[in-house]
Structures are given as C-alpha cells and as structure tokens.
Amino acid sequence: MIFVESEFAPLKKVVLAQSEFGYPKELREDDLRFLDKSLIEESMGKENLGKDFSEAFPILQKQWEQERANLKSVLEKYNVEVLRPRKLTAIEKEVTGSKGYSNFFARDPFFTIGNFVIEGSLRFLHRRGEVFPLRNLLNENVYPEDCWYVAVPQPEVAELTSKDLGNGPFLEGGDVLVLGNKIFVGNSGLASNNLGISWLSKLLKPQGYTVESVRLHPNILHLDCALGLVKEGLMVVCEEAFLDGIPETFKNWKKIKVSFEEATKLATNGLPVSPQVYITDPTFEHIGKEIEKEGVTVEYVDFSISRSFGGAFRCSTQALLRKS
C-alpha cells in the first residue's frame, strides 16, 4: 500500500537517502549556499573541484554514512521498513557536466500525498538528477500498487547566469507538508515556486485536496526548515521564517518555538515515527525535552554531517506509507 495520511501518522515504509555528493567542476556558489560554511571554505580550492566528497573528505564521508546507518537502526527498532536507493552510476555523475551531483536527500526528488506519488522538479542544478537512483525503488514499490504516479513538468532551460534559474516549474518535497486533505507548500524563492504550486493544486483539487502556498524568508530553503509537525496540535516552529505569519490552520496548535539561527541549523527538521515517537539531533536536546513534556518519546541521532549539507531527518527520508 502507498499512502501518506499526514506528517505524523505511523510511519510504516520509508526511503532513506544515500550519502553521495560531487563538487562542481566550475563553482556556482548559489548552488552550494546551504552547505556548511566551513565545508564551502575548505572546498573552494581548485584541488577539490570536480571531486567526490568521499575523495576530498574520506573521514567525514564515513561519519556521514554512519549517521544514516544509525537512523536506519532507530527506524527499524519501531518496525519501520527502510528502503535504500542505489548509488549513482558513473554516467549519471557525468551527465550533469560541470555542475556537480548529489544523491543525499530523498525528500525532494519525489514526495507522497495520500495515494499520489509525485516526482518533483528541483531548482539547484547539481540536484536535478537525484530521482534517477530512486527509480528502481519506485518501479518495485509504486507500480504494483493502486496509486497515482506522476511527475512535475520538466523545468524550462534558463541562462546559467539567471539567479532564480527560470520559471520552472519547481516543486520540492521539502516544501510539501501533508495534513489530511490540507497540503501546505513553502515558497522562499529558493526551491518550489508559484508555477510548481499551481501545478500541484491543479492535480490535487479534483481529489478533494486544498493546496496552500506559504511564503518564507528568502534564507529558508524549504517549509520543513521552518515548521515541523510532531503530532496533532503540536509543532516545532520558527515564526520569524513566515512572511505572512503561520498558516491559520496552526494558529491554535501548541508551539515549541525555535530561533531563526536554530532553524537554519535544521532544528525543525526532526522526524515523527508516530504521534508517540520523534527523532531529532542531540544538538536540539532542549527542544526534545519540550516535546517529551507532551508525552512523546524522543530518540536522538547525531546528524551533524548530514545537517552540514543543509538537511536533517525529514530531508533524508521520504515516506511511502504513513497511515493510522
């Protein structure tokens, strides 16, 4: 069965990302702006351009892979079936030319809403091939099921000097939050855009869904970097990140508030396993303690390397089955 009921419905089947990243042969800083500044500074030298991260930083690579392995263990502890994408092939790494490549976050290349599986359209150039190593999993797990499987239209080709990389459409899973038939999509100008959100609304409206666009601060990549739903009535949120305020749906929810600086470090990007269990980084233990006060068990996994690439637990996973 393929179905996602909400962000916190019991997680039963999930895709967990690999840990692959290739630096561009020609540096375009906008594409790398969400990497940890220390990594950017270390990699600015010509000796690292065009290299795989594992070649440039072998010790960090092993730590990164271990983080994902540790997350897998916690998920399996709660009887979640964990699927892993394959690695990128040599030709998949080459096809992006000088732009670099990535296979490090499963959230954005595709996402699941109800029984819709939707391939996204990614804005950053080095991320546009991320769906390829996921296709085998989708073929094996989605095609046999009674569900929809569609893709956002391919984005238009824009001038490489274009700051926003054209009209898209762009639609990334990190921007998409599911709450029953209410879908919220972030729009900061860095990932999903108006055209992508309009496409999603056109797809889902006949099936009874509403799609609400949520304007975000221009330094926030995705909606899940500003808002995390823990369980019904409880959320972790950075209020500063919302240009028009938190969506009305959540006005009466209990808010565990985080600062803008914490949000940029992925404080809201934990992962509910169910309404009773939540995963976050030990860096955010103070947030975890607030969540525990609400009767939720908090599991901690060190995700410092993953977070240095601009994503954490939600970014590293994509649910195929979340259902009460």
Contacts in CASP RR format, 6 or more apart in sequence:
PFRMAT RR
TARGET T0000
AUTHOR 0000-0000-0000
METHOD contacts of the structure
MODEL  1
MIFVESEFAPLKKVVLAQSEFGYPKELREDDLRFLDKSLIEESMGKENLG
KDFSEAFPILQKQWEQERANLKSVLEKYNVEVLRPRKLTAIEKEVTGSKG
YSNFFARDPFFTIGNFVIEGSLRFLHRRGEVFPLRNLLNENVYPEDCWYV
AVPQPEVAELTSKDLGNGPFLEGGDVLVLGNKIFVGNSGLASNNLGISWL
SKLLKPQGYTVESVRLHPNILHLDCALGLVKEGLMVVCEEAFLDGIPETF
KNWKKIKVSFEEATKLATNGLPVSPQVYITDPTFEHIGKEIEKEGVTVEY
VDFSISRSFGGAFRCSTQALLRKS
1 145 0 8 1.000
1 321 0 8 1.000
1 323 0 8 1.000
2 112 0 8 1.000
2 115 0 8 1.000
2 117 0 8 1.000
2 141 0 8 1.000
2 142 0 8 1.000
2 145 0 8 1.000
2 147 0 8 1.000
2 320 0 8 1.000
2 321 0 8 1.000
3 112 0 8 1.000
3 114 0 8 1.000
3 115 0 8 1.000
3 147 0 8 1.000
3 321 0 8 1.000
3 322 0 8 1.000
3 323 0 8 1.000
4 112 0 8 1.000
4 113 0 8 1.000
4 114 0 8 1.000
4 178 0 8 1.000
4 319 0 8 1.000
4 320 0 8 1.000
4 321 0 8 1.000
4 322 0 8 1.000
4 323 0 8 1.000
5 114 0 8 1.000
5 178 0 8 1.000
5 180 0 8 1.000
5 322 0 8 1.000
5 323 0 8 1.000
5 324 0 8 1.000
6 178 0 8 1.000
6 179 0 8 1.000
6 180 0 8 1.000
6 229 0 8 1.000
6 322 0 8 1.000
7 177 0 8 1.000
7 178 0 8 1.000
7 179 0 8 1.000
7 228 0 8 1.000
7 229 0 8 1.000
7 272 0 8 1.000
7 322 0 8 1.000
8 229 0 8 1.000
8 230 0 8 1.000
8 231 0 8 1.000
8 232 0 8 1.000
8 272 0 8 1.000
8 274 0 8 1.000
8 275 0 8 1.000
8 322 0 8 1.000
9 274 0 8 1.000
9 275 0 8 1.000
9 322 0 8 1.000
9 323 0 8 1.000
9 324 0 8 1.000
10 273 0 8 1.000
10 274 0 8 1.000
10 275 0 8 1.000
10 322 0 8 1.000
10 323 0 8 1.000
10 324 0 8 1.000
11 75 0 8 1.000
11 78 0 8 1.000
11 80 0 8 1.000
11 271 0 8 1.000
11 272 0 8 1.000
11 273 0 8 1.000
11 274 0 8 1.000
11 319 0 8 1.000
11 321 0 8 1.000
11 322 0 8 1.000
12 79 0 8 1.000
12 80 0 8 1.000
12 81 0 8 1.000
12 321 0 8 1.000
12 322 0 8 1.000
12 323 0 8 1.000
13 80 0 8 1.000
13 81 0 8 1.000
13 83 0 8 1.000
13 141 0 8 1.000
13 319 0 8 1.000
13 320 0 8 1.000
13 321 0 8 1.000
14 75 0 8 1.000
14 80 0 8 1.000
14 81 0 8 1.000
14 82 0 8 1.000
14 83 0 8 1.000
14 317 0 8 1.000
14 318 0 8 1.000
14 319 0 8 1.000
14 320 0 8 1.000
14 321 0 8 1.000
15 82 0 8 1.000
15 83 0 8 1.000
15 84 0 8 1.000
15 85 0 8 1.000
15 106 0 8 1.000
15 134 0 8 1.000
15 137 0 8 1.000
15 317 0 8 1.000
15 318 0 8 1.000
15 319 0 8 1.000
15 320 0 8 1.000
16 68 0 8 1.000
16 71 0 8 1.000
16 72 0 8 1.000
16 75 0 8 1.000
16 82 0 8 1.000
16 83 0 8 1.000
16 84 0 8 1.000
16 106 0 8 1.000
16 316 0 8 1.000
16 317 0 8 1.000
17 68 0 8 1.000
17 85 0 8 1.000
17 103 0 8 1.000
17 104 0 8 1.000
17 105 0 8 1.000
17 106 0 8 1.000
17 107 0 8 1.000
17 315 0 8 1.000
17 316 0 8 1.000
17 317 0 8 1.000
18 68 0 8 1.000
18 84 0 8 1.000
18 85 0 8 1.000
18 86 0 8 1.000
18 87 0 8 1.000
18 103 0 8 1.000
18 104 0 8 1.000
18 133 0 8 1.000
19 61 0 8 1.000
19 64 0 8 1.000
19 65 0 8 1.000
19 67 0 8 1.000
19 68 0 8 1.000
19 103 0 8 1.000
19 104 0 8 1.000
19 306 0 8 1.000
20 52 0 8 1.000
20 53 0 8 1.000
20 54 0 8 1.000
20 87 0 8 1.000
20 88 0 8 1.000
20 101 0 8 1.000
20 102 0 8 1.000
20 103 0 8 1.000
20 104 0 8 1.000
21 52 0 8 1.000
21 53 0 8 1.000
21 101 0 8 1.000
21 102 0 8 1.000
21 103 0 8 1.000
21 104 0 8 1.000
21 309 0 8 1.000
22 50 0 8 1.000
22 51 0 8 1.000
22 52 0 8 1.000
22 53 0 8 1.000
22 93 0 8 1.000
22 100 0 8 1.000
22 101 0 8 1.000
22 102 0 8 1.000
22 126 0 8 1.000
23 43 0 8 1.000
23 48 0 8 1.000
23 49 0 8 1.000
23 50 0 8 1.000
23 51 0 8 1.000
23 52 0 8 1.000
23 53 0 8 1.000
23 56 0 8 1.000
23 100 0 8 1.000
24 31 0 8 1.000
24 32 0 8 1.000
24 49 0 8 1.000
24 50 0 8 1.000
24 98 0 8 1.000
24 99 0 8 1.000
24 100 0 8 1.000
24 126 0 8 1.000
25 49 0 8 1.000
25 50 0 8 1.000
25 97 0 8 1.000
25 98 0 8 1.000
25 100 0 8 1.000
26 49 0 8 1.000
26 98 0 8 1.000
26 99 0 8 1.000
27 44 0 8 1.000
27 49 0 8 1.000
28 99 0 8 1.000
28 125 0 8 1.000
28 160 0 8 1.000
29 40 0 8 1.000
30 124 0 8 1.000
30 163 0 8 1.000
31 99 0 8 1.000
31 124 0 8 1.000
31 125 0 8 1.000
31 126 0 8 1.000
32 40 0 8 1.000
34 221 0 8 1.000
34 309 0 8 1.000
34 310 0 8 1.000
34 311 0 8 1.000
35 308 0 8 1.000
35 309 0 8 1.000
35 310 0 8 1.000
36 307 0 8 1.000
36 308 0 8 1.000
36 309 0 8 1.000
36 310 0 8 1.000
38 308 0 8 1.000
39 57 0 8 1.000
39 308 0 8 1.000
39 309 0 8 1.000
42 48 0 8 1.000
42 57 0 8 1.000
43 49 0 8 1.000
43 56 0 8 1.000
48 56 0 8 1.000
50 100 0 8 1.000
53 60 0 8 1.000
53 61 0 8 1.000
53 64 0 8 1.000
54 61 0 8 1.000
60 305 0 8 1.000
63 305 0 8 1.000
64 305 0 8 1.000
64 306 0 8 1.000
67 301 0 8 1.000
67 302 0 8 1.000
67 303 0 8 1.000
67 304 0 8 1.000
67 305 0 8 1.000
67 306 0 8 1.000
68 306 0 8 1.000
68 316 0 8 1.000
70 301 0 8 1.000
70 302 0 8 1.000
71 279 0 8 1.000
71 301 0 8 1.000
71 303 0 8 1.000
71 313 0 8 1.000
71 316 0 8 1.000
71 317 0 8 1.000
72 82 0 8 1.000
72 84 0 8 1.000
74 273 0 8 1.000
74 279 0 8 1.000
74 299 0 8 1.000
74 301 0 8 1.000
75 82 0 8 1.000
75 273 0 8 1.000
76 82 0 8 1.000
78 273 0 8 1.000
78 274 0 8 1.000
78 277 0 8 1.000
80 273 0 8 1.000
83 137 0 8 1.000
83 141 0 8 1.000
83 320 0 8 1.000
85 103 0 8 1.000
85 106 0 8 1.000
85 133 0 8 1.000
85 134 0 8 1.000
85 136 0 8 1.000
85 137 0 8 1.000
86 133 0 8 1.000
86 136 0 8 1.000
87 103 0 8 1.000
87 133 0 8 1.000
88 101 0 8 1.000
88 103 0 8 1.000
88 132 0 8 1.000
88 133 0 8 1.000
92 101 0 8 1.000
92 129 0 8 1.000
92 132 0 8 1.000
92 133 0 8 1.000
93 100 0 8 1.000
93 101 0 8 1.000
95 129 0 8 1.000
96 125 0 8 1.000
96 126 0 8 1.000
96 128 0 8 1.000
96 129 0 8 1.000
99 125 0 8 1.000
99 126 0 8 1.000
100 125 0 8 1.000
100 126 0 8 1.000
101 126 0 8 1.000
101 129 0 8 1.000
102 126 0 8 1.000
102 127 0 8 1.000
102 130 0 8 1.000
103 130 0 8 1.000
103 133 0 8 1.000
104 306 0 8 1.000
104 309 0 8 1.000
104 316 0 8 1.000
105 130 0 8 1.000
105 309 0 8 1.000
105 311 0 8 1.000
105 315 0 8 1.000
105 316 0 8 1.000
106 134 0 8 1.000
106 315 0 8 1.000
106 316 0 8 1.000
106 317 0 8 1.000
106 318 0 8 1.000
107 172 0 8 1.000
107 173 0 8 1.000
107 174 0 8 1.000
107 224 0 8 1.000
107 314 0 8 1.000
107 315 0 8 1.000
107 316 0 8 1.000
107 317 0 8 1.000
107 318 0 8 1.000
108 120 0 8 1.000
108 122 0 8 1.000
108 127 0 8 1.000
108 130 0 8 1.000
108 172 0 8 1.000
108 173 0 8 1.000
108 174 0 8 1.000
108 191 0 8 1.000
108 222 0 8 1.000
108 315 0 8 1.000
109 119 0 8 1.000
109 120 0 8 1.000
109 122 0 8 1.000
109 127 0 8 1.000
109 129 0 8 1.000
109 130 0 8 1.000
109 131 0 8 1.000
109 134 0 8 1.000
110 117 0 8 1.000
110 118 0 8 1.000
110 119 0 8 1.000
110 120 0 8 1.000
110 131 0 8 1.000
110 134 0 8 1.000
110 138 0 8 1.000
110 173 0 8 1.000
110 318 0 8 1.000
111 117 0 8 1.000
111 118 0 8 1.000
111 120 0 8 1.000
111 173 0 8 1.000
111 174 0 8 1.000
111 176 0 8 1.000
111 318 0 8 1.000
112 118 0 8 1.000
112 178 0 8 1.000
112 318 0 8 1.000
112 319 0 8 1.000
112 320 0 8 1.000
112 322 0 8 1.000
113 176 0 8 1.000
113 178 0 8 1.000
113 183 0 8 1.000
113 204 0 8 1.000
113 209 0 8 1.000
114 178 0 8 1.000
114 180 0 8 1.000
115 145 0 8 1.000
115 146 0 8 1.000
115 147 0 8 1.000
115 148 0 8 1.000
116 147 0 8 1.000
116 148 0 8 1.000
116 150 0 8 1.000
116 203 0 8 1.000
116 204 0 8 1.000
116 207 0 8 1.000
117 138 0 8 1.000
117 142 0 8 1.000
117 147 0 8 1.000
117 148 0 8 1.000
117 149 0 8 1.000
117 150 0 8 1.000
117 320 0 8 1.000
118 148 0 8 1.000
118 150 0 8 1.000
118 151 0 8 1.000
118 152 0 8 1.000
118 171 0 8 1.000
118 200 0 8 1.000
118 203 0 8 1.000
119 131 0 8 1.000
119 150 0 8 1.000
119 151 0 8 1.000
119 152 0 8 1.000
120 131 0 8 1.000
120 151 0 8 1.000
120 152 0 8 1.000
120 171 0 8 1.000
120 172 0 8 1.000
120 173 0 8 1.000
121 151 0 8 1.000
121 152 0 8 1.000
121 153 0 8 1.000
121 154 0 8 1.000
121 155 0 8 1.000
121 168 0 8 1.000
121 169 0 8 1.000
121 170 0 8 1.000
121 171 0 8 1.000
121 172 0 8 1.000
121 196 0 8 1.000
122 128 0 8 1.000
122 129 0 8 1.000
122 130 0 8 1.000
122 170 0 8 1.000
122 172 0 8 1.000
122 191 0 8 1.000
123 155 0 8 1.000
123 164 0 8 1.000
123 165 0 8 1.000
123 168 0 8 1.000
123 170 0 8 1.000
123 172 0 8 1.000
123 190 0 8 1.000
123 191 0 8 1.000
123 193 0 8 1.000
124 165 0 8 1.000
125 165 0 8 1.000
138 149 0 8 1.000
141 320 0 8 1.000
142 149 0 8 1.000
142 320 0 8 1.000
143 149 0 8 1.000
150 203 0 8 1.000
152 169 0 8 1.000
152 170 0 8 1.000
152 171 0 8 1.000
152 196 0 8 1.000
152 199 0 8 1.000
152 200 0 8 1.000
153 169 0 8 1.000
153 199 0 8 1.000
155 165 0 8 1.000
155 166 0 8 1.000
155 167 0 8 1.000
155 168 0 8 1.000
155 169 0 8 1.000
155 170 0 8 1.000
156 166 0 8 1.000
156 167 0 8 1.000
156 168 0 8 1.000
158 164 0 8 1.000
158 165 0 8 1.000
158 166 0 8 1.000
158 167 0 8 1.000
158 168 0 8 1.000
164 189 0 8 1.000
164 193 0 8 1.000
167 193 0 8 1.000
167 195 0 8 1.000
168 193 0 8 1.000
168 195 0 8 1.000
168 196 0 8 1.000
169 193 0 8 1.000
169 195 0 8 1.000
169 196 0 8 1.000
169 198 0 8 1.000
169 199 0 8 1.000
170 191 0 8 1.000
170 192 0 8 1.000
170 193 0 8 1.000
170 195 0 8 1.000
170 196 0 8 1.000
171 185 0 8 1.000
171 192 0 8 1.000
171 193 0 8 1.000
171 196 0 8 1.000
171 197 0 8 1.000
171 199 0 8 1.000
171 200 0 8 1.000
172 191 0 8 1.000
172 192 0 8 1.000
172 222 0 8 1.000
173 192 0 8 1.000
173 222 0 8 1.000
173 318 0 8 1.000
174 191 0 8 1.000
174 222 0 8 1.000
174 223 0 8 1.000
174 224 0 8 1.000
174 314 0 8 1.000
174 315 0 8 1.000
175 185 0 8 1.000
175 186 0 8 1.000
175 187 0 8 1.000
175 191 0 8 1.000
175 192 0 8 1.000
175 222 0 8 1.000
175 223 0 8 1.000
175 224 0 8 1.000
176 183 0 8 1.000
176 184 0 8 1.000
176 185 0 8 1.000
176 186 0 8 1.000
176 192 0 8 1.000
176 200 0 8 1.000
176 223 0 8 1.000
177 183 0 8 1.000
177 184 0 8 1.000
177 185 0 8 1.000
177 223 0 8 1.000
177 224 0 8 1.000
177 227 0 8 1.000
177 228 0 8 1.000
177 229 0 8 1.000
179 229 0 8 1.000
179 249 0 8 1.000
181 208 0 8 1.000
181 209 0 8 1.000
181 210 0 8 1.000
182 209 0 8 1.000
182 210 0 8 1.000
182 212 0 8 1.000
182 249 0 8 1.000
183 200 0 8 1.000
183 204 0 8 1.000
183 209 0 8 1.000
183 210 0 8 1.000
183 211 0 8 1.000
183 212 0 8 1.000
184 211 0 8 1.000
184 212 0 8 1.000
184 214 0 8 1.000
184 223 0 8 1.000
184 247 0 8 1.000
184 249 0 8 1.000
185 192 0 8 1.000
185 197 0 8 1.000
185 200 0 8 1.000
185 211 0 8 1.000
185 212 0 8 1.000
185 213 0 8 1.000
185 214 0 8 1.000
185 223 0 8 1.000
186 192 0 8 1.000
186 197 0 8 1.000
186 213 0 8 1.000
186 214 0 8 1.000
186 215 0 8 1.000
186 216 0 8 1.000
186 222 0 8 1.000
186 223 0 8 1.000
187 193 0 8 1.000
187 194 0 8 1.000
187 197 0 8 1.000
187 213 0 8 1.000
187 214 0 8 1.000
187 215 0 8 1.000
187 216 0 8 1.000
188 215 0 8 1.000
188 216 0 8 1.000
188 217 0 8 1.000
188 218 0 8 1.000
188 219 0 8 1.000
188 220 0 8 1.000
188 221 0 8 1.000
188 222 0 8 1.000
189 216 0 8 1.000
189 218 0 8 1.000
190 218 0 8 1.000
190 220 0 8 1.000
190 221 0 8 1.000
191 221 0 8 1.000
191 222 0 8 1.000
192 222 0 8 1.000
194 213 0 8 1.000
197 211 0 8 1.000
197 213 0 8 1.000
200 211 0 8 1.000
201 211 0 8 1.000
204 211 0 8 1.000
205 211 0 8 1.000
212 247 0 8 1.000
212 249 0 8 1.000
214 223 0 8 1.000
214 242 0 8 1.000
214 244 0 8 1.000
214 247 0 8 1.000
215 242 0 8 1.000
215 243 0 8 1.000
215 244 0 8 1.000
216 223 0 8 1.000
216 226 0 8 1.000
216 241 0 8 1.000
216 242 0 8 1.000
216 243 0 8 1.000
217 226 0 8 1.000
217 240 0 8 1.000
217 241 0 8 1.000
217 242 0 8 1.000
217 243 0 8 1.000
217 260 0 8 1.000
219 264 0 8 1.000
220 226 0 8 1.000
220 238 0 8 1.000
220 241 0 8 1.000
220 263 0 8 1.000
220 264 0 8 1.000
221 310 0 8 1.000
222 315 0 8 1.000
224 268 0 8 1.000
224 269 0 8 1.000
224 314 0 8 1.000
224 315 0 8 1.000
225 241 0 8 1.000
225 263 0 8 1.000
225 264 0 8 1.000
225 266 0 8 1.000
225 268 0 8 1.000
225 269 0 8 1.000
225 311 0 8 1.000
226 237 0 8 1.000
226 238 0 8 1.000
226 241 0 8 1.000
226 242 0 8 1.000
226 263 0 8 1.000
226 268 0 8 1.000
227 235 0 8 1.000
227 236 0 8 1.000
227 237 0 8 1.000
227 238 0 8 1.000
227 241 0 8 1.000
227 246 0 8 1.000
227 250 0 8 1.000
227 268 0 8 1.000
228 235 0 8 1.000
228 236 0 8 1.000
228 237 0 8 1.000
228 268 0 8 1.000
228 269 0 8 1.000
228 270 0 8 1.000
228 314 0 8 1.000
229 235 0 8 1.000
229 272 0 8 1.000
230 236 0 8 1.000
230 256 0 8 1.000
230 272 0 8 1.000
230 275 0 8 1.000
230 278 0 8 1.000
230 291 0 8 1.000
230 294 0 8 1.000
230 296 0 8 1.000
231 272 0 8 1.000
231 275 0 8 1.000
231 276 0 8 1.000
231 294 0 8 1.000
231 296 0 8 1.000
232 275 0 8 1.000
233 252 0 8 1.000
233 253 0 8 1.000
233 254 0 8 1.000
234 253 0 8 1.000
234 254 0 8 1.000
234 256 0 8 1.000
234 291 0 8 1.000
234 294 0 8 1.000
234 296 0 8 1.000
235 250 0 8 1.000
235 253 0 8 1.000
235 254 0 8 1.000
235 255 0 8 1.000
235 256 0 8 1.000
236 256 0 8 1.000
236 258 0 8 1.000
236 267 0 8 1.000
236 268 0 8 1.000
236 270 0 8 1.000
236 287 0 8 1.000
236 291 0 8 1.000
237 246 0 8 1.000
237 250 0 8 1.000
237 255 0 8 1.000
237 256 0 8 1.000
237 257 0 8 1.000
237 258 0 8 1.000
237 268 0 8 1.000
238 257 0 8 1.000
238 258 0 8 1.000
238 259 0 8 1.000
238 260 0 8 1.000
238 262 0 8 1.000
238 263 0 8 1.000
238 267 0 8 1.000
238 268 0 8 1.000
239 245 0 8 1.000
239 246 0 8 1.000
239 255 0 8 1.000
239 257 0 8 1.000
240 259 0 8 1.000
240 260 0 8 1.000
240 263 0 8 1.000
241 260 0 8 1.000
241 263 0 8 1.000
246 255 0 8 1.000
254 294 0 8 1.000
256 287 0 8 1.000
256 290 0 8 1.000
256 291 0 8 1.000
258 267 0 8 1.000
258 268 0 8 1.000
258 287 0 8 1.000
262 284 0 8 1.000
265 283 0 8 1.000
265 307 0 8 1.000
266 281 0 8 1.000
266 303 0 8 1.000
266 307 0 8 1.000
266 310 0 8 1.000
266 311 0 8 1.000
266 312 0 8 1.000
266 315 0 8 1.000
267 284 0 8 1.000
267 287 0 8 1.000
269 311 0 8 1.000
269 312 0 8 1.000
269 313 0 8 1.000
269 314 0 8 1.000
269 315 0 8 1.000
270 278 0 8 1.000
270 279 0 8 1.000
270 280 0 8 1.000
270 281 0 8 1.000
270 312 0 8 1.000
270 313 0 8 1.000
270 314 0 8 1.000
271 278 0 8 1.000
271 279 0 8 1.000
271 280 0 8 1.000
271 313 0 8 1.000
271 314 0 8 1.000
271 317 0 8 1.000
272 278 0 8 1.000
272 279 0 8 1.000
273 279 0 8 1.000
273 299 0 8 1.000
275 296 0 8 1.000
276 295 0 8 1.000
276 296 0 8 1.000
276 297 0 8 1.000
277 296 0 8 1.000
277 297 0 8 1.000
277 298 0 8 1.000
277 299 0 8 1.000
278 288 0 8 1.000
278 291 0 8 1.000
278 296 0 8 1.000
278 297 0 8 1.000
278 298 0 8 1.000
278 299 0 8 1.000
279 298 0 8 1.000
279 299 0 8 1.000
279 300 0 8 1.000
279 301 0 8 1.000
279 313 0 8 1.000
280 287 0 8 1.000
280 288 0 8 1.000
280 291 0 8 1.000
280 298 0 8 1.000
280 299 0 8 1.000
280 300 0 8 1.000
280 301 0 8 1.000
280 313 0 8 1.000
281 300 0 8 1.000
281 301 0 8 1.000
281 302 0 8 1.000
281 303 0 8 1.000
281 304 0 8 1.000
281 307 0 8 1.000
281 312 0 8 1.000
281 313 0 8 1.000
282 300 0 8 1.000
282 301 0 8 1.000
282 302 0 8 1.000
283 304 0 8 1.000
285 300 0 8 1.000
288 298 0 8 1.000
289 298 0 8 1.000
291 298 0 8 1.000
292 298 0 8 1.000
301 313 0 8 1.000
303 312 0 8 1.000
303 313 0 8 1.000
303 316 0 8 1.000
306 312 0 8 1.000
306 315 0 8 1.000
306 316 0 8 1.000
END
